[in-house]
Amino acid sequence: MDPDENPVKDPRCSQFTVMKVANIAVNMLIFIVTLALCNVLHMLLRPYSQPRIISEAIVGFFLSNLPILRNNFNEDAKMALGYVAEFGMILHMFVMGLEIDPAIFTRLPIREVKVACTGFLLTFLLSVFVIPMLQLSYKPNFEFDVFVSLILAGTASPLLTRIINDLKIGKSDIGRFLIVTAVISDLISILAFTIGYIIFDPRDGFAVRSINEVLLMLGVLIVQTILAAKCIPLLMRWVDRQNPQGKLMKGSHLIVSIASLVLVCSFSPLIAHFNMMLSVFLAGIVMPRDGRLSKLLAGKVKYFFGLLFFPVFMFWVGFEVNFSEFEVRNLLTWASIFFLFAIILVGKILGCLISGALLGFHWQDSVASGLLLSTKGHFHIFMALLAKQRDIISPSSSIVMVLVCFLTFIYAPAVVKNIIKRARKQSPTQRMALQWLNPSNELKIILCLHGPENVQSAINFMELTQGPTEPRMMVYVNDMIELTDTTTSTVARGEGMDAMSITDEGILEMRENITNTIQAYVSDQSEGIDVRRLLTLCPLATMHQDICTIAEDLMVSLIILPFHKNQQPDGKFNTNYLAFRNVNRKVLRHAPCSVGVLVDRGLGSTQLSRETQCISAAIIFIAGKDDREALAYAGRVARHPGVKLTVIRFLLDTNGNNVSSRITRARANTTEFEEEMKQDDEYFTEFYERHVAGGNVAYMERYLSHSGETYSTIKSLEGDYNLFIVGRGGRVNSTLTAGMNDWEACPELGPIGDILSASDFSATASVLIIQRHKLRGKLQGLHEEFSIM
């Protein structure tokens, strides 16, 4: 043929190309419609607190089983869909392993392990006994029955974690307990799958492998584990050093890192034909969880899952679950659904009840734990469909197993809602204050910060507050950052404790510096404090709601708020955080626990130590519940060897003949006033015997007749102390503070706190104003604390 001549185009080739492009376009349109419908249905189901997987499953089942789509979806598209599902499950298993702390093997959480093992074992044994009667496989096969039993005994920890965090109980004791228990149950299940895969070959009817194959797999897995545990961390640390936080990661470093991870994770599948999903899970467990690269990979994979993979996965499940093959008229089919579902619930609930009884849990919490630990997810659905693809079970049996998995997470939101309902029913009468804290229980505090200027005062507050090393003190250091138009553009969806994360370099650097400073103090000078970091990132109008919600979920006893003014070196206050004044007011009004406002005027300019006397503090006690709470806090300060504490009690001089004294004596006949005076005397007497009588705390009394003398007495203390601890108010008919409210500059501090924090008072005396938890319900019939911890 002459090269200058145009070749004759084959019309069949052009027609084939057009049809192929049309098929691709139609398939893309189907995926877009699937994603859109998932979002719409999720919004419709949101009032019922249903997890996103429900809407994804409904849309996937409905669309993929429409005859017009099922009949016209070509084989290439179905095969590509299967590859996407398998690739997604590999990533899912890798991230799942990456998020498991390898220290769990050396520092086992005993209670969680007991509950997880008991529930897993009972469910497994019950399954092995019942499943052979259901005839799920084509022919009797004990190895397959064990395989199904492992599926039923496991727990979908990623899905359960999503449900718990979405329903806002992830920070509570029961939420954290369930997440850890689910992870352990998942870990046991997948390790059992791994052992089974090494011994039996599922591709050959679960035939027992030869000794050579078993040894080869074990040897390769050991080498892979060593590479993942020793070599990969070195690479990740190098990449983290070369790419500091806040800067874009270099593309070449990212490519090398991902290639190294793929090479290590593929080591055992390539050499010993080990399963890829199990391989990446085992490699992920021993890889470091911390570091920028690990967090980046986990974050990107989760974003990919939420945006694309989960809807596509359920669409693929819908294609594999062909309901026309479901044996509706077969009684054994419905019996299989019932018994499989019953096995899961009975095994998990019974296991949680037994272990819960041994650990002293409430039976309601044990039942709720059993129901939630029964949750199955994507991995279990994938394994059920894999059994059908390998011709081990019939399509109808595969549909049965998928439906059973689906049933286990439908009721999960209702169970969580019941937990929340019981917690909130009890919450108004839950006495979350220092005064009522059991000495054997851990003290939990939320310590809020505006920025770096509050860090040193926060560290000194922790130093003053920490008691003995056992029980420990848990401090949640919370950054209060206003969500403005500027910061909104740098916000991304977060995971776990933080609902949102921020990518602004300045804020990231500030938070990292705060974390490093606090961790340095805890590591060097404190043995009894555990610190966790929190972030409240929202508009100021709703910031109090987030803080109160966190406090309620974490069941803390005290929230510490920084004063909305910061003192400058010249002694004057600046107004950089004036907008936070309303946040403090609202927290004081709505907090589910006691609240303290810290006015820093010198507390943050020094480093307190337990070795030398470094601060002189005073607690002013007049009367009322807030003063008793302040006295309870002063009891912790009194144990600090570097603090010289003085208790100053203001008493009413009833011997005088002034009008206010006569009015007070008349009011003293009221029941409420008498009860308050009785509680004040009893609590102060207890404090006196514990701290003052032994000589650890100095004591002074001042007899006063009216609020004018109160003011002058407080002014006379100027320059004597570095820290004042006072109650906000809460006094019944207190003559000693009567009328002070009329000229308060900051009413949220109370009359005494307002005087002490005024600009005309000492510029070197910090003030801690404490308000006791405001009980909003009756104390009669108070239930035991709602916690399984």
Protein Blocks (a to p, Z undefined) as FASTA:
>chain_A
ZZkbccdddfklmmmmmmmmmmmmmmmmmmmmmmmmmmmmmmmmmmnopafklmmmmmmm
mmmmgmklmmmmcfklmmmmmmmmmmmmmmmmmmmmmmpcfklmmmccfklmmmmmmmmm
mmmmmmmmmmmmnomafbdcfklmmmmmmmmmmccfklmmmmmmmnopmmmmklmmmmmm
mmmmmmmmmmmmmmmmmmpcfknoopacdfklmmmmmmmmmmmmmmmmmmmmmmmmmmmm
mmcghiacdfklmmmmmmmmmmmmmmmmmmnopafklmmmmmmmmpcfbdjklmmmmmmm
mmmmmmmmmmmmmmmmmmmmcfklpcfklmklmmmmmmmmmmmmmmmmmmmmmmmmmnop
afklmmmmmmmmmpccfklmmmmmmmmmnomacfklmmmmmmmmmmmmmmmmmmmmmmmm
mmmmmmmmmccdfklpcfkbccddddddfblmlmmmmmmmmmmmpccfbdcddddddddd
dddfklmmmgccdehjblbdcfbfklmmmmmmmmmmmmmmmmmmpckbccddddddddfk
lmmmmmmmmmmmnopabdcdddfbdcdfkopacfklmmmmmmmmmmmmmocbdcddddde
hjlmcccdfkbccbdcddddfbdjklmmmmmmmmmmmmpmkbccddddddddfkbmcfkl
mmmmmmmmpmklmmmmmmmmmmmmmmmmmmmmnopaccdddddfbfklmmmmmmmmgoka
mbdcddfblpghiaklgoklmmcfblmnojmlmmmmpmklcfkbccddddddddfbdfeh
pacdddfZZ
